């Protein structure tokens, strides 16, 4: 099996490939993915420590170094590095820098190029740079729709029912599932061994059907 090369694919506003991929001359030797959360601290009078409250998750970041070398070709290495740095320029159609996807094997990271630092380390006698190291930081990109779709699958769809006098699990199953025979699902979710002994006022959970 040949060596799989890393590349960066610009995307359009629909998330489809837009233009030629940016090829990485040399695969990175390592990369790091950082995840962080944002918290807010509220000072409480008379207390020794503030109350800490979760605000939101921050976007993941993918950081790596990319090496470019064009010495053997005798070409200006900026011919290649410029294709990476151009991902920070504003696209006239999008009115923003393009969204892209860094792809290397099974790693596919949809992001925007947040930061790039170029370091030139070898030059021809004419002063033309022929070797460069780029420190790049990709910031995870998700649309509002993608955020909502992702969070909707995490919502707990379990319902709670207050038992009234004379109510049975079969009646609850009929009203919630449209099938009285599924009362056992409710019994198992609540640890009820005798479905006939339901006390008025007790709270029971009605799990969603898979």
BELZI-V412050 format. One record per helix or strand of 2 or more residues. SS is the DSSP state (H for helix, E for strand). FROM is the first residue (numbers start at 1). TO is the last residue. If there is no record, write none. Layout:
SS&FROM&TO, SS&FROM&TO
This chain:
E&7&11, E&22&23, E&31&34, E&37&42, E&51&57, E&61&69, H&78&88, E&90&91, E&96&97, E&100&104, E&107&123, E&129&140, H&144&152, E&159&162, H&169&177, H&180&190, E&203&206
